[in-house]
Amino acid sequence: MNSKERFIRTLRFEDCDRPPFMEYEGPWYETLLRWYTEGLPTPKLTRGWEFHYEPIQSDSVGDYFGFERRIQVPVDFGPIPRFVSRLVGETEEYNIIVDEMGVKKMVRKDRESMPQFFEFPVKNRDDWEEMKKRFDPEDPRRYPKTWSEELIEYYESLNLPVGIGEYPYFGIFSTARWFMGPENLLKSFFIDPQLVKDMFNFFADFLIKTSERAVKEMRIDFASTFEDMAYKNGPHISPKMFREFMLPAYKKLVGFFKNHEVDIFMVDSDGDTRLLLPLFIEAGVNCHWPLEAQAGMNVVSLREEFGKKLAFIGNIDKKALISGKKAIEREVKYKVPKIIEEGGYIPSIDHNIPPDVPFENYKHYVQILKKYIFKV
């Protein structure tokens, strides 16, 4: 059984030789810099990275451990033209920039970290009408210059799962949040609900129209939205608000892919999303990741609650990898053996791996995981 078959059959709860052996998100760049000093070989720079989902800095990890991979169809769902990225100010520790999404933010000079946001490009309905002009699904730049029968044949020859969507532009709530900022978006649910509905429906229609060529010309195995619409104490909006504002757009989006035989539709969101999962299921979503452990997400209890209505990816607590080998063994033993026997689960870390995880601990995690996946 090849990687494509294994990935699809696992997430469909079908009989399979074993679950995929993969790290779905990978380490932060700073983590890699640490691991390179602790024994991880430096990456090879000769491969055609434009064809693969994974960024170049993750390849050394995949090659070292032999992880299975997936392919991301290179369709551009972002604003075209992009905003011009530029430096607009600086302090001793920070650069103040405007990024390609038009967001003004402050980022550290010395290391990778979450930025501090100052200003967002959509402040009112007029700004939104201008923003719409950057989301023309017919813009020829949305598909790469390499798009051809040759590219499609190349993808098929790799026998890897082929997906469409994911970070950072393939979402509904998340894209509106990028352009309005979280506070302004959440206020708009009450101040201007029609604007929010217009944005969500517009993005659903845009994603559908932009994806049409891909799903008609090649075999897509899964679609995945990036939402990040929850913190550790719960979702950003209530189930009632989700039903009113998001469910119609999601039903339309998921329905489009199901009608084109893309029957695996997953949602990526950090935080505690449990209150929203029944509504995502109602919309047709059948896989969720990365199941952030520190937000209370637990694949064992989630499986008990939702059964085969949802497949899962992730949930191995990154903090266990910080704590040491005994904690790693407890975490993997508790979550992995039972759930992989039931199917519908790909074990992986519950978010990007932070730099306080020693390479030795991560190697131990992989060794323990392989015992359950390969039964060795």
C-alpha positions in Angstrom: 0.0 0.0 0.0 1.5 3.4 -1.0 1.3 6.7 0.9 -1.6 8.0 -1.0 -3.7 4.9 -0.4 -2.7 4.8 3.2 -3.6 8.4 3.9 -7.0 8.2 2.2 -8.0 4.9 3.7 -7.0 5.9 7.2 -9.0 9.1 7.1 -12.0 7.2 5.7 -11.9 4.6 8.5 -11.2 1.9 5.9 -9.0 -1.2 6.3 -5.4 -0.3 6.0 -2.0 -1.9 6.6 -1.1 0.9 9.1 -1.6 4.6 9.6 0.6 7.1 7.8 3.9 7.8 9.5 4.2 11.6 9.2 4.7 14.8 11.1 1.9 17.0 9.9 3.1 20.5 10.9 6.8 20.2 11.8 9.2 22.3 13.8 9.6 26.0 14.1 12.7 27.5 12.3 14.4 28.2 15.6 13.8 24.5 16.6 15.6 23.4 13.5 18.5 25.7 14.3 18.8 24.1 17.6 18.5 20.5 16.2 21.2 21.2 13.6 23.6 21.7 16.6 22.3 18.5 18.2 22.8 16.0 15.4 20.1 16.7 12.8 21.8 16.8 9.3 21.5 20.1 7.5 19.0 20.2 4.6 19.8 19.3 1.0 19.3 22.3 -1.2 18.9 20.6 -4.6 15.3 19.6 -4.7 12.3 21.2 -6.5 10.6 22.7 -3.6 8.1 24.6 -5.7 6.2 21.3 -6.1 6.0 20.3 -2.5 3.9 21.6 0.4 6.7 21.4 2.9 9.0 24.4 3.2 12.7 23.7 2.7 13.6 23.9 6.4 11.5 20.9 7.2 13.0 18.6 4.6 15.9 17.6 6.8 13.5 16.3 9.4 11.4 14.3 6.9 14.5 12.8 5.2 16.1 11.9 8.5 13.1 10.1 10.0 11.6 8.8 6.7 8.3 10.6 7.2 5.6 10.2 4.6 4.6 13.3 2.8 1.7 15.1 1.1 1.5 17.4 -1.8 -0.2 20.8 -1.8 -1.7 21.9 -5.2 0.0 25.2 -5.9 -3.1 27.4 -6.4 -2.8 30.9 -5.0 -5.9 31.9 -3.0 -4.4 35.1 -1.6 -5.0 38.7 -2.6 -3.7 39.5 -6.1 -2.0 41.8 -6.4 -0.4 41.4 -2.9 0.1 44.5 -0.9 3.7 45.8 -1.1 5.6 44.5 1.9 7.7 47.3 3.4 9.5 48.5 6.4 7.8 51.6 7.9 9.7 52.0 11.2 11.9 50.2 13.7 13.1 50.2 17.3 16.2 48.6 18.8 14.4 45.2 19.1 11.6 45.4 16.5 10.9 46.1 12.8 7.5 47.7 12.0 6.3 46.5 8.7 3.3 46.3 6.4 3.0 42.7 5.1 1.6 41.3 1.9 -1.9 41.2 3.4 -1.8 44.9 4.1 -1.4 44.4 7.9 0.8 46.7 9.9 2.7 44.8 12.6 5.8 44.8 14.7 8.1 41.7 14.5 11.2 40.9 16.5 14.6 41.3 14.8 16.4 38.6 16.6 14.1 35.6 16.4 10.8 34.2 15.1 7.8 35.0 17.4 4.2 36.1 17.2 4.0 39.7 15.9 2.2 42.5 17.5 -0.6 43.9 15.2 -1.3 47.6 14.8 -3.6 48.2 11.9 -5.7 46.1 9.4 -6.7 47.1 5.9 -10.5 46.6 6.2 -12.0 49.0 8.6 -15.4 49.5 7.0 -17.6 48.5 4.0 -15.8 50.8 1.6 -12.5 49.1 2.4 -14.1 45.7 1.9 -15.4 46.7 -1.5 -11.9 47.7 -2.5 -10.5 44.5 -1.0 -12.8 42.4 -3.1 -11.0 43.6 -6.2 -7.9 41.6 -5.1 -9.9 38.4 -5.1 -10.6 37.7 -8.8 -10.9 33.9 -9.2 -10.2 34.3 -12.9 -6.9 36.0 -12.5 -4.4 33.8 -14.5 -1.7 34.3 -11.8 -3.7 32.0 -9.5 -2.3 28.9 -11.2 1.4 28.4 -11.6 3.3 28.7 -14.9 4.0 25.0 -14.5 0.3 24.0 -14.5 0.0 21.4 -17.3 -0.6 17.8 -18.0 3.1 17.2 -17.2 2.7 18.6 -13.7 -0.5 16.6 -13.1 1.2 13.4 -14.3 4.2 14.2 -12.1 1.9 14.5 -9.0 0.2 11.2 -9.9 3.5 9.4 -10.3 4.6 10.2 -6.7 1.7 8.2 -5.2 1.4 10.9 -2.4 -1.9 12.4 -1.1 -2.7 15.5 -3.0 -4.5 18.3 -1.1 -5.9 21.8 -1.8 -6.2 24.6 0.6 -4.6 25.0 4.1 -2.5 27.9 5.4 -2.7 30.8 5.1 -5.5 31.9 2.7 -7.9 29.0 2.4 -10.4 29.8 5.0 -13.6 31.8 5.8 -13.3 33.1 9.3 -9.5 33.3 9.2 -9.4 35.3 6.0 -11.9 37.9 7.4 -9.8 38.0 10.5 -6.6 38.7 8.6 -8.2 41.7 6.9 -10.2 43.1 9.8 -8.3 42.0 12.9 -9.9 39.7 15.5 -11.4 42.5 17.6 -13.0 44.4 14.7 -14.3 41.2 13.1 -15.9 40.0 16.3 -17.5 43.4 17.0 -18.8 43.4 13.4 -20.9 40.4 14.2 -23.1 42.8 16.2 -22.4 46.2 14.7 -22.7 45.2 11.0 -23.8 41.5 10.7 -24.6 41.8 7.0 -21.0 42.8 6.3 -19.7 39.6 8.1 -22.2 37.5 6.1 -21.1 39.1 2.9 -17.5 38.5 3.6 -18.0 34.8 4.6 -20.2 34.1 1.5 -17.8 36.0 -0.8 -14.8 33.9 0.4 -16.7 30.7 0.1 -17.7 31.6 -3.5 -14.2 32.7 -4.3 -12.6 29.5 -3.0 -15.1 27.4 -5.0 -14.5 29.3 -8.3 -10.8 29.4 -7.9 -10.6 25.6 -7.2 -12.8 24.6 -10.1 -10.0 24.2 -12.6 -7.9 22.1 -10.2 -10.7 19.6 -9.2 -11.8 19.2 -12.9 -8.3 18.6 -14.3 -6.7 16.4 -11.6 -7.5 14.1 -8.8 -7.6 15.9 -5.5 -7.6 13.6 -2.4 -8.5 16.1 0.3 -9.3 19.8 1.0 -8.4 21.6 4.1 -9.4 25.0 5.5 -7.3 27.1 7.9 -9.5 28.8 10.5 -7.7 29.2 13.9 -11.0 30.4 15.5 -10.5 29.3 19.1 -8.4 30.0 22.2 -7.7 27.6 25.0 -11.0 28.4 26.7 -13.2 27.9 23.7 -14.2 29.2 20.3 -14.2 32.9 19.3 -17.9 32.7 18.4 -20.8 30.8 19.8 -22.5 27.8 18.1 -25.5 30.0 17.5 -23.4 32.5 15.7 -21.6 29.8 13.7 -25.0 28.4 12.6 -26.2 31.8 11.4 -23.0 33.2 9.9 -20.7 30.4 8.9 -22.7 27.2 8.4 -24.3 28.3 5.1 -20.9 29.2 3.6 -19.3 26.0 4.9 -22.1 23.8 3.5 -21.7 25.5 0.1 -17.9 25.1 0.2 -17.8 21.5 1.5 -20.6 20.5 -0.8 -18.7 21.7 -3.9 -15.7 19.5 -3.1 -17.9 16.5 -2.2 -19.7 16.9 -5.6 -16.3 16.7 -7.3 -15.4 13.5 -5.4 -13.1 15.2 -2.8 -14.7 13.4 0.1 -12.1 14.2 2.8 -12.6 17.8 4.1 -10.6 18.8 7.1 -10.5 21.9 9.3 -7.3 23.2 10.9 -7.9 25.2 14.1 -5.9 25.7 17.2 -7.6 26.1 20.6 -10.6 24.4 22.1 -13.1 23.9 19.2 -15.3 21.3 20.8 -18.4 23.4 20.9 -18.2 23.9 17.1 -17.4 20.4 16.1 -21.0 19.2 15.7 -21.7 22.2 13.4 -18.6 21.4 11.3 -19.8 17.9 11.0 -23.3 19.1 10.0 -21.5 21.1 7.2 -19.8 18.0 6.0 -16.4 18.3 7.6 -15.0 14.9 8.4 -11.5 15.5 9.7 -10.0 18.0 12.3 -6.5 18.9 13.3 -4.1 19.6 15.1 -6.1 19.1 18.4 -4.1 21.3 20.7 -3.6 19.4 23.9 -3.1 22.4 26.2 -6.5 23.7 25.1 -8.2 20.6 26.4 -8.4 18.7 23.1 -8.0 15.0 23.7 -8.3 12.5 20.8 -9.4 9.7 23.2 -12.5 11.6 24.5 -13.2 13.1 21.1 -13.3 9.6 19.6 -15.7 8.5 22.3 -18.0 11.5 21.6 -17.9 11.6 17.8 -17.1 8.1 16.8 -16.5 7.8 13.0 -18.1 11.1 12.2 -14.6 12.7 12.5 -11.1 11.6 11.7 -8.3 13.3 13.6 -4.7 14.4 13.0 -2.3 15.5 15.8 -2.9 15.8 19.5 0.5 14.5 20.8 1.2 17.1 23.4 4.4 19.1 22.5 4.9 19.8 26.3 5.4 16.0 26.8 8.4 16.3 24.4 9.8 19.1 26.6 9.3 17.1 29.8 11.4 14.1 28.8 11.3 10.5 27.8 9.0 9.1 30.5 6.4 11.8 29.7 6.7 11.0 26.0 6.1 7.3 26.5 3.0 8.0 28.7 1.6 10.4 26.2 2.0 8.2 23.1 0.9 5.0 24.9 -2.3 6.7 26.2 -3.4 8.2 22.9 -1.9 6.2 20.0 -2.5 2.4 20.2 -6.2 2.3 20.8 -7.1 5.1 18.3 -5.0 3.8 15.4 -6.6 0.4 15.7 -10.0 2.1 15.3 -8.8 4.0 12.2 -9.4 7.6 11.3 -6.3 8.9 13.1 -2.9 10.1 12.1 -0.6 10.7 15.1 1.3 13.9 15.0 2.4 16.7 17.3 -0.4 19.1 18.3 1.2 22.1 16.8 4.6 23.2 15.4 7.4 21.9 17.6 8.9 24.6 19.8 12.6 25.3 20.3 12.7 24.0 23.9 12.3 20.4 22.6 15.7 18.8 22.5 16.5 16.7 19.4 17.2 13.7 21.6 13.6 13.9 23.0 12.1 14.2 19.5 14.1 11.2 18.4 12.8 9.2 21.3 9.2 10.3 20.5 9.7 9.0 16.9 11.1 5.8 18.1 8.2 5.1 20.4 5.7 6.2 17.8 7.2 3.7 15.3 6.7 0.8 17.7 3.0 1.4 17.5 2.7 2.3 13.8 5.0 -0.4 12.4 4.5 -2.8 15.3 8.2 -3.4 15.7 
